[in-house]
Amino acid sequence: MLRPQMNLCRSTVELSNMWKIRAHGKERPIAVSASWNDQYEDLFFEEGPVGYIYDLDVPYEWKDKRVRFYFSAVNTKSRVYVNDDLAIFNNVGYLPFECHPKLKYGSTNKIRVEVENKLSKDDLPAGQMPGFERAGNFPPANFDFFPYGGIIRMPYVEISSRASVLNINFRCDKSVPSQKLGLAEITIEMTDECIGKNIEVSIGDLTNTKKITSAKENFHFEIKNARFWDLDDPYLYEVKVRILSGDESTDEYRIKTGIRTISLDDRHMLLNGKPVKLLGFGKHEEFPVEGQGTFKPLIVKDYDLLRWIGANSFRTSHYPYSEEWLDMADELGFLVIDEAPHVGLEKYHYENEKTVDLCVEDIKRLIDRDKNHPSVIMWSVANEPDSAHQKSDGFFKKLYETAKECDPTRPTTMVSCVPFCEKSGGPDVAMKHFDVISVNRYYGWYNHQGKIEEAEKLLSDDLDSLYKTYKRPVILTEFGADAISGFHANPAQMFSEEYQSEYIEKLFKVANEKDFVTGIHVWAFADFKTAQNVHRPLFNYKGVFTRDRNPKMAAHTLKRLWRR
Ligand code: GCB
């Protein structure tokens, strides 16, 4: 699936006017792309179903066109109705879906999206298992961020010719950086109406044309003296596809992508054949008032702060972010670990056919959406599952294989916190399936509280033993400490800015000295909203920036450690 585009052959309408929300017997204006929770006080804990209403004028000229409704993300379950006819049901949050509803041309069409965001063990990210009501979070999230709901990302209507490009898959993993040789394999999927017409594909100044004989065509390009996408020179090539009928183009689609290779040796991740160390954060895509949504100034601001602090990477913890995030990473030269919305997985999910299928579908849809971004260097199929449970072995093997089938060109990981947050007890049984060993460790915070020196030793031994066991590159995907901005203590004590700063500096240095540690991500980039429980005074305060993006002491410390 391609996202909608405005170009010489396609028109795209952003459904960005105020929508109406129908909830609690009232109809009120509501903004998309943002969550409903913080827009009205009485919707803060709303789980739906609520109705989103939009009147769309559909010109008569669209009648002979391909009209596609594209929802960038709706959290979490939704049914789209057009003029009261069900057009699609979607149960995957954070990822796009599309439909081609029956329309009334030359008339106003009523769009209604029924959205439900009730946490349950059958949906992902997962709700808490029954039995946790007394001691658990409210809302009952089996994860540590606020379960925001609504049409969180922009919906579009795209109008194109019936002879249209449907998908583009760009691969360049066979390229040879040392010879500056770019080898690109481009697969184009099209509607059947394209068959018999011509297709023209170009990259840079190379162009190839052929007659379309099937709905899928492959192209190979050899780009001599290629300019490789790299952290210091994130050069993007334009790939342009045109469907031609005689001299006229009936459709066109352009993507910007980069030529680069990602590979591994037994200690490092290699970008264009050279070891690269990931320095950065796990973060969240959320902000006051908008909740989870696409707030473009925030994206710009966060990249500016990532640059300021000297980071080169981040993980889209714990769900896929807006596509705009990846566009910017491509353009600015950041490396992204792209994570599926799989947090809170446990035994129930491994044993239940429906949740297994849902996870497989998430992975396929994540990779389909993000496969052409050079910034995406690795897939993460889950964060902190109960990977000590025996059943997680087969489950994660399946997710690993799914990711590899969809994309053999990128490494795949699973982020483990075993043995610290396991439910089942015992060692991790699923990590062995993955290309990179990613672990979250909180020595000096959740265990050995307040004792940074002990934490240094424990972390060091732990990392060494992981490498000894797996002989693969290791990423410390999370370590961190809460600090409430303005809390100070001498000597450093938990929750003070001093403690967070000292903890991050000392543990960073421990991990940084080990050459098999190919990445170090601090948890977290900024403070964020989460569900209520006694450990969280309104927010998770592990950000090195406050929720409104002001630096804490630890941010200055990292800037000193990271800026080259
Ligand atoms: C973790 C989780 C993350 C939490 C963090 C914390 O291990 O992956 O979602 O927010 O710890 O602060 O406890």
Residues whose N, C-alpha, C, O or C-beta is under 5 A from the ligand:
A	BS01	GCB	D144 E384 N440 K542
